[in-house]
Amino acid sequence: MTFTAEERHARKLEAGKRYREKRNANPDSREHALLAKKRADAKYVASLDPEEFKAYNRAKTQKCVDQKRVRLAGRPKPDACEVCGSNEQYKHIGICFDHEHLTGQFRGWLCAKCNLALGLVDDSPERLKKLAKYLENFHAK
């Protein structure tokens, strides 16, 4: 059985109408709850000034990114850095997802300062050893 483009369009409209009627008839449905939440979020977002909107959007995006990274890591995000044990924030950045840049493989959870330090030395163990030796020589004087 084949339908014309107009008939297919009419059938899609009818199916959508039936779906909405069914969803709205059952206020306990998951879809109904999600729709209500979306409406409330939209109303809240519309009331924000531009700076508040940027902060809201950044937080919402960061939450999604964090959830994805926790799944990739295979273990929950700790409260402290796995290298130095610090849990302080640096420039509003807390514990970071550290990964090997060539393969994308997860290495661990680091504070922003340790993560930045690794990035500044291009993830080079040799350079880090030389820096450590440099500091030890300075403090030995």
N, CA and C atoms as a LAMMPS dump frame, in Angstrom:
ITEM: TIMESTEP
0
ITEM: NUMBER OF ATOMS
423
ITEM: BOX BOUNDS ff ff ff
-5.0000000000000000e+02 5.0000000000000000e+02
-5.0000000000000000e+02 5.0000000000000000e+02
-5.0000000000000000e+02 5.0000000000000000e+02
ITEM: ATOMS id mol type element x y z
1 1 1 N 0.846 -1.179 0
2 1 2 C 0 0 0
3 1 3 C 0.886 1.235 0
4 2 1 N 0.737 2.087 -0.948
5 2 2 C 1.537 3.303 -1.037
6 2 3 C 0.653 4.518 -0.803
7 3 1 N 1.281 5.545 -0.249
8 3 2 C 0.563 6.773 0.06
9 3 3 C 1.21 7.935 -0.688
10 4 1 N 0.424 8.907 -0.979
11 4 2 C 0.961 10.126 -1.585
12 4 3 C 1.643 10.941 -0.497
13 5 1 N 2.386 11.941 -0.902
14 5 2 C 3.08 12.789 0.056
15 5 3 C 2.086 13.477 0.996
16 6 1 N 0.965 13.899 0.458
17 6 2 C -0.044 14.563 1.3
18 6 3 C -0.636 13.587 2.315
19 7 1 N -0.876 12.338 1.879
20 7 2 C -1.431 11.335 2.795
21 7 3 C -0.429 10.993 3.899
22 8 1 N 0.849 10.853 3.549
23 8 2 C 1.872 10.577 4.567
24 8 3 C 1.941 11.717 5.573
25 9 1 N 1.893 12.95 5.082
26 9 2 C 1.933 14.119 5.961
27 9 3 C 0.723 14.124 6.905
28 10 1 N -0.443 13.852 6.359
29 10 2 C -1.664 13.824 7.177
30 10 3 C -1.583 12.715 8.229
31 11 1 N -1.034 11.559 7.853
32 11 2 C -0.902 10.446 8.804
33 11 3 C 0.065 10.814 9.937
34 12 1 N 1.166 11.491 9.593
35 12 2 C 2.123 11.923 10.617
36 12 3 C 1.488 12.919 11.579
37 13 1 N 0.72 13.85 11.04
38 13 2 C 0.044 14.835 11.888
39 13 3 C -0.941 14.143 12.827
40 14 1 N -1.67 13.191 12.298
41 14 2 C -2.651 12.447 13.1
42 14 3 C -1.959 11.632 14.187
43 15 1 N -0.849 10.982 13.837
44 15 2 C -0.113 10.187 14.828
45 15 3 C 0.417 11.091 15.948
46 16 1 N 0.929 12.262 15.582
47 16 2 C 1.409 13.206 16.583
48 16 3 C 0.303 13.68 17.496
49 17 1 N -0.866 13.913 16.912
50 17 2 C -2.025 14.355 17.698
51 17 3 C -2.428 13.266 18.692
52 18 1 N -2.481 12.012 18.224
53 18 2 C -2.833 10.892 19.12
54 18 3 C -1.812 10.76 20.25
55 19 1 N -0.529 10.911 19.911
56 19 2 C 0.525 10.805 20.917
57 19 3 C 0.369 11.892 21.987
58 20 1 N 0.157 13.141 21.558
59 20 2 C -0.002 14.233 22.517
60 20 3 C -1.235 14.043 23.394
61 21 1 N -2.332 13.572 22.802
62 21 2 C -3.546 13.338 23.592
63 21 3 C -3.29 12.26 24.637
64 22 1 N -2.618 11.201 24.244
65 22 2 C -2.324 10.104 25.168
66 22 3 C -1.398 10.583 26.287
67 23 1 N -0.368 11.348 25.917
68 23 2 C 0.588 11.858 26.901
69 23 3 C -0.098 12.797 27.887
70 24 1 N -0.912 13.708 27.385
71 24 2 C -1.563 14.689 28.255
72 24 3 C -2.679 14.081 29.098
73 25 1 N -3.211 12.955 28.673
74 25 2 C -4.277 12.304 29.429
75 25 3 C -3.733 11.643 30.693
76 26 1 N -2.444 11.309 30.692
77 26 2 C -1.847 10.634 31.836
78 26 3 C -0.788 11.54 32.467
79 27 1 N -1.167 12.342 33.478
80 27 2 C -0.215 13.275 34.074
81 27 3 C 0.926 12.583 34.819
82 28 1 N 0.803 11.286 35.079
83 28 2 C 1.872 10.56 35.771
84 28 3 C 2.932 10.044 34.806
85 29 1 N 2.708 10.21 33.524
86 29 2 C 3.657 9.668 32.554
87 29 3 C 4.99 10.405 32.63
88 30 1 N 6.043 9.704 32.304
89 30 2 C 7.382 10.279 32.317
90 30 3 C 7.474 11.442 31.328
91 31 1 N 6.881 11.267 30.152
92 31 2 C 6.922 12.316 29.139
93 31 3 C 6.265 13.596 29.635
94 32 1 N 5.14 13.435 30.356
95 32 2 C 4.422 14.589 30.885
96 32 3 C 5.309 15.341 31.886
97 33 1 N 5.989 14.595 32.741
98 33 2 C 6.861 15.207 33.736
99 33 3 C 8.029 15.933 33.06
100 34 1 N 8.61 15.303 32.054
101 34 2 C 9.726 15.93 31.34
102 34 3 C 9.279 17.201 30.62
103 35 1 N 8.097 17.147 30.026
104 35 2 C 7.571 18.322 29.326
105 35 3 C 7.332 19.465 30.312
106 36 1 N 6.776 19.147 31.478
107 36 2 C 6.538 20.169 32.499
108 36 3 C 7.859 20.779 32.959
109 37 1 N 8.883 19.936 33.13
110 37 2 C 10.2 20.44 33.531
111 37 3 C 10.779 21.342 32.452
112 38 1 N 10.648 20.952 31.182
113 38 2 C 11.16 21.782 30.09
114 38 3 C 10.471 23.135 30.065
115 39 1 N 9.163 23.138 30.291
116 39 2 C 8.416 24.403 30.3
117 39 3 C 8.881 25.294 31.446
118 40 1 N 9.074 24.692 32.636
119 40 2 C 9.532 25.453 33.796
120 40 3 C 10.938 25.994 33.547
121 41 1 N 11.817 25.171 32.964
122 41 2 C 13.172 25.619 32.643
123 41 3 C 13.143 26.774 31.649
124 42 1 N 12.31 26.656 30.634
125 42 2 C 12.22 27.703 29.616
126 42 3 C 11.749 29.012 30.246
127 43 1 N 10.783 28.924 31.165
128 43 2 C 10.269 30.117 31.833
129 43 3 C 11.371 30.749 32.693
130 44 1 N 12.126 29.905 33.412
131 44 2 C 13.217 30.39 34.249
132 44 3 C 14.295 31.051 33.388
133 45 1 N 14.691 30.379 32.308
134 45 2 C 15.743 30.893 31.428
135 45 3 C 15.322 32.225 30.808
136 46 1 N 14.067 32.348 30.453
137 46 2 C 13.582 33.592 29.847
138 46 3 C 13.665 34.767 30.829
139 47 1 N 13.645 34.473 32.135
140 47 2 C 13.681 35.536 33.134
141 47 3 C 15.107 35.996 33.455
142 48 1 N 16.126 35.322 32.922
143 48 2 C 17.512 35.646 33.252
144 48 3 C 18.038 36.81 32.417
145 49 1 N 18.921 37.598 33.054
146 49 2 C 19.615 38.613 32.255
147 49 3 C 20.774 37.922 31.527
148 50 1 N 21.41 38.569 30.568
149 50 2 C 22.438 37.904 29.752
150 50 3 C 23.577 37.255 30.548
151 51 1 N 24.05 37.906 31.605
152 51 2 C 25.152 37.331 32.394
153 51 3 C 24.695 36.096 33.158
154 52 1 N 23.487 36.162 33.737
155 52 2 C 22.947 34.999 34.444
156 52 3 C 22.724 33.85 33.476
157 53 1 N 22.274 34.173 32.267
158 53 2 C 22.046 33.142 31.257
159 53 3 C 23.355 32.443 30.89
160 54 1 N 24.433 33.216 30.728
161 54 2 C 25.734 32.622 30.415
162 54 3 C 26.164 31.657 31.519
163 55 1 N 26.01 32.073 32.768
164 55 2 C 26.398 31.218 33.898
165 55 3 C 25.538 29.966 33.954
166 56 1 N 24.234 30.116 33.74
167 56 2 C 23.311 28.982 33.739
168 56 3 C 23.686 27.994 32.638
169 57 1 N 23.925 28.509 31.452
170 57 2 C 24.246 27.666 30.308
171 57 3 C 25.585 26.953 30.511
172 58 1 N 26.562 27.677 31.058
173 58 2 C 27.877 27.092 31.321
174 58 3 C 27.763 25.954 32.34
175 59 1 N 26.985 26.171 33.398
176 59 2 C 26.82 25.143 34.433
177 59 3 C 26.108 23.919 33.866
178 60 1 N 25.087 24.147 33.059
179 60 2 C 24.334 23.042 32.471
180 60 3 C 25.226 22.231 31.532
181 61 1 N 26.019 22.919 30.72
182 61 2 C 26.93 22.256 29.796
183 61 3 C 27.988 21.488 30.571
184 62 1 N 28.541 22.099 31.616
185 62 2 C 29.592 21.451 32.402
186 62 3 C 29.073 20.194 33.077
187 63 1 N 27.816 20.213 33.526
188 63 2 C 27.239 19.031 34.17
189 63 3 C 27.191 17.864 33.185
190 64 1 N 26.789 18.13 31.946
191 64 2 C 26.741 17.079 30.92
192 64 3 C 28.133 16.562 30.614
193 65 1 N 29.101 17.475 30.52
194 65 2 C 30.483 17.085 30.23
195 65 3 C 31.018 16.218 31.371
196 66 1 N 30.77 16.638 32.618
197 66 2 C 31.243 15.87 33.768
198 66 3 C 30.651 14.469 33.783
199 67 1 N 29.354 14.348 33.501
200 67 2 C 28.718 13.025 33.495
201 67 3 C 29.349 12.127 32.445
202 68 1 N 29.634 12.676 31.278
203 68 2 C 30.253 11.9 30.206
204 68 3 C 31.655 11.459 30.612
205 69 1 N 32.421 12.368 31.217
206 69 2 C 33.789 12.042 31.609
207 69 3 C 33.838 11.011 32.726
208 70 1 N 32.895 11.052 33.656
209 70 2 C 32.843 10.042 34.72
210 70 3 C 32.587 8.667 34.108
211 71 1 N 31.699 8.621 33.111
212 71 2 C 31.452 7.342 32.423
213 71 3 C 32.719 6.852 31.724
214 72 1 N 33.437 7.757 31.046
215 72 2 C 34.668 7.374 30.35
216 72 3 C 35.751 6.922 31.33
217 73 1 N 35.828 7.58 32.483
218 73 2 C 36.857 7.26 33.468
219 73 3 C 36.619 5.893 34.099
220 74 1 N 35.368 5.515 34.222
221 74 2 C 35.056 4.239 34.854
222 74 3 C 35.093 4.293 36.367
223 75 1 N 35.288 5.48 36.901
224 75 2 C 35.262 5.652 38.361
225 75 3 C 34.796 7.066 38.662
226 76 1 N 34.188 7.264 39.832
227 76 2 C 33.644 8.589 40.141
228 76 3 C 34.734 9.647 40.309
229 77 1 N 34.332 10.876 40.133
230 77 2 C 35.229 12.017 40.3
231 77 3 C 35.5 12.196 41.797
232 78 1 N 36.767 12.163 42.203
233 78 2 C 37.057 12.311 43.636
234 78 3 C 36.944 13.767 44.089
235 79 1 N 37.047 13.954 45.391
236 79 2 C 36.983 15.303 45.952
237 79 3 C 38.34 15.991 45.94
238 80 1 N 39.417 15.219 45.726
239 80 2 C 40.763 15.797 45.775
240 80 3 C 41.611 15.281 44.62
241 81 1 N 42.663 16.014 44.323
242 81 2 C 43.607 15.682 43.254
243 81 3 C 44.315 14.369 43.572
244 82 1 N 44.493 13.531 42.569
245 82 2 C 45.173 12.254 42.762
246 82 3 C 46.691 12.413 42.835
247 83 1 N 47.223 13.601 42.543
248 83 2 C 48.664 13.828 42.603
249 83 3 C 49.035 14.521 43.915
250 84 1 N 48.449 15.69 44.16
251 84 2 C 48.859 16.492 45.329
252 84 3 C 47.871 16.418 46.496
253 85 1 N 46.698 15.886 46.262
254 85 2 C 45.706 15.77 47.335
255 85 3 C 44.898 17.033 47.587
256 86 1 N 45.148 18.082 46.814
257 86 2 C 44.447 19.351 47.007
258 86 3 C 43.014 19.26 46.48
259 87 1 N 42.119 19.994 47.134
260 87 2 C 40.75 20.073 46.633
261 87 3 C 40.349 21.528 46.377
262 88 1 N 41.342 22.433 46.353
263 88 2 C 41.036 23.836 46.119
264 88 3 C 40.8 24.095 44.636
265 89 1 N 40.023 25.121 44.366
266 89 2 C 39.752 25.504 42.982
267 89 3 C 40.77 26.536 42.531
268 90 1 N 41.049 26.52 41.245
269 90 2 C 41.946 27.501 40.644
270 90 3 C 41.198 28.144 39.499
271 91 1 N 40.958 29.458 39.595
272 91 2 C 40.189 30.187 38.583
273 91 3 C 38.849 29.497 38.306
274 92 1 N 38.138 29.134 39.353
275 92 2 C 36.815 28.508 39.285
276 92 3 C 36.839 27.115 38.658
277 93 1 N 38.024 26.487 38.592
278 93 2 C 38.121 25.139 38.037
279 93 3 C 38.477 24.207 39.175
280 94 1 N 37.71 23.158 39.332
281 94 2 C 37.971 22.184 40.382
282 94 3 C 38.782 21.013 39.854
283 95 1 N 38.356 19.82 40.186
284 95 2 C 39.05 18.6 39.768
285 95 3 C 38.822 18.38 38.27
286 96 1 N 39.919 18.105 37.545
287 96 2 C 39.888 17.98 36.082
288 96 3 C 40.053 16.528 35.629
289 97 1 N 39.481 16.229 34.508
290 97 2 C 39.619 14.947 33.823
291 97 3 C 40.929 15.011 33.037
292 98 1 N 41.937 14.231 33.448
293 98 2 C 43.213 14.241 32.738
294 98 3 C 43.261 13.061 31.78
295 99 1 N 43.697 13.333 30.558
296 99 2 C 43.758 12.277 29.544
297 99 3 C 44.998 12.435 28.689
298 100 1 N 45.419 11.331 28.07
299 100 2 C 46.549 11.327 27.149
300 100 3 C 46.058 11.945 25.855
301 101 1 N 46.723 12.974 25.379
302 101 2 C 46.202 13.75 24.259
303 101 3 C 46.246 13.034 22.914
304 102 1 N 47.169 12.127 22.739
305 102 2 C 47.24 11.42 21.455
306 102 3 C 46.153 10.362 21.32
307 103 1 N 45.902 9.631 22.411
308 103 2 C 44.935 8.522 22.343
309 103 3 C 43.594 8.87 22.973
310 104 1 N 43.578 9.892 23.837
311 104 2 C 42.353 10.246 24.544
312 104 3 C 42.107 9.377 25.76
313 105 1 N 43.047 8.481 26.091
314 105 2 C 42.888 7.559 27.214
315 105 3 C 42.931 8.312 28.542
316 106 1 N 41.997 7.992 29.414
317 106 2 C 41.897 8.623 30.729
318 106 3 C 43.104 8.233 31.578
319 107 1 N 43.699 9.241 32.268
320 107 2 C 44.843 8.969 33.147
321 107 3 C 44.48 9.132 34.618
322 108 1 N 43.655 10.117 34.931
323 108 2 C 43.312 10.331 36.329
324 108 3 C 42.596 11.653 36.532
325 109 1 N 42.279 11.928 37.803
326 109 2 C 41.603 13.167 38.183
327 109 3 C 42.627 14.067 38.864
328 110 1 N 42.841 15.259 38.305
329 110 2 C 43.838 16.191 38.828
330 110 3 C 43.202 17.53 39.168
331 111 1 N 43.85 18.244 40.107
332 111 2 C 43.411 19.615 40.363
333 111 3 C 43.846 20.459 39.164
334 112 1 N 43.294 21.631 39.043
335 112 2 C 43.576 22.482 37.883
336 112 3 C 45.06 22.832 37.786
337 113 1 N 45.722 23.054 38.929
338 113 2 C 47.138 23.427 38.889
339 113 3 C 48.006 22.275 38.388
340 114 1 N 47.761 21.059 38.867
341 114 2 C 48.543 19.905 38.401
342 114 3 C 48.264 19.647 36.921
343 115 1 N 47.015 19.779 36.518
344 115 2 C 46.652 19.578 35.117
345 115 3 C 47.329 20.63 34.232
346 116 1 N 47.337 21.866 34.683
347 116 2 C 47.99 22.943 33.939
348 116 3 C 49.499 22.706 33.855
349 117 1 N 50.098 22.265 34.97
350 117 2 C 51.54 21.996 34.98
351 117 3 C 51.89 20.916 33.956
352 118 1 N 51.111 19.856 33.895
353 118 2 C 51.362 18.803 32.905
354 118 3 C 51.271 19.364 31.492
355 119 1 N 50.289 20.187 31.26
356 119 2 C 50.121 20.776 29.935
357 119 3 C 51.27 21.683 29.553
358 120 1 N 51.785 22.444 30.517
359 120 2 C 52.876 23.379 30.233
360 120 3 C 54.19 22.667 29.914
361 121 1 N 54.358 21.441 30.412
362 121 2 C 55.58 20.687 30.104
363 121 3 C 55.317 19.654 29.006
364 122 1 N 54.231 19.811 28.291
365 122 2 C 53.869 18.908 27.192
366 122 3 C 53.819 17.449 27.62
367 123 1 N 53.366 17.195 28.837
368 123 2 C 53.247 15.838 29.382
369 123 3 C 54.567 15.069 29.316
370 124 1 N 55.678 15.774 29.465
371 124 2 C 57.015 15.17 29.349
372 124 3 C 57.576 14.799 30.723
373 125 1 N 57.727 13.5 31.017
374 125 2 C 58.335 13.101 32.297
375 125 3 C 59.77 13.614 32.432
376 126 1 N 60.506 13.641 31.319
377 126 2 C 61.895 14.115 31.361
378 126 3 C 61.959 15.577 31.793
379 127 1 N 61.084 16.395 31.229
380 127 2 C 61.08 17.815 31.58
381 127 3 C 60.682 18.005 33.043
382 128 1 N 59.717 17.213 33.51
383 128 2 C 59.308 17.31 34.917
384 128 3 C 60.458 16.909 35.834
385 129 1 N 61.213 15.875 35.472
386 129 2 C 62.36 15.446 36.29
387 129 3 C 63.413 16.547 36.337
388 130 1 N 63.669 17.185 35.185
389 130 2 C 64.65 18.27 35.137
390 130 3 C 64.192 19.451 35.992
391 131 1 N 62.891 19.757 35.948
392 131 2 C 62.361 20.846 36.776
393 131 3 C 62.49 20.515 38.265
394 132 1 N 62.193 19.259 38.625
395 132 2 C 62.31 18.847 40.024
396 132 3 C 63.767 18.955 40.481
397 133 1 N 64.699 18.511 39.644
398 133 2 C 66.125 18.591 39.976
399 133 3 C 66.558 20.055 40.123
400 134 1 N 66.064 20.902 39.237
401 134 2 C 66.363 22.333 39.288
402 134 3 C 65.93 22.923 40.636
403 135 1 N 64.709 22.586 41.066
404 135 2 C 64.206 23.099 42.35
405 135 3 C 64.996 22.526 43.52
406 136 1 N 65.35 21.232 43.467
407 136 2 C 66.121 20.609 44.543
408 136 3 C 67.49 21.274 44.665
409 137 1 N 68.126 21.563 43.523
410 137 2 C 69.437 22.224 43.536
411 137 3 C 69.323 23.62 44.148
412 138 1 N 68.263 24.337 43.841
413 138 2 C 68.076 25.676 44.368
414 138 3 C 67.899 25.632 45.884
415 139 1 N 67.083 24.693 46.362
416 139 2 C 66.8 24.616 47.792
417 139 3 C 67.967 24.016 48.584
418 140 1 N 68.883 23.34 47.904
419 140 2 C 70.043 22.755 48.567
420 140 3 C 71.097 23.807 48.914
421 141 1 N 71.032 24.962 48.266
422 141 2 C 72.045 26.027 48.489
423 141 3 C 71.89 26.669 49.843
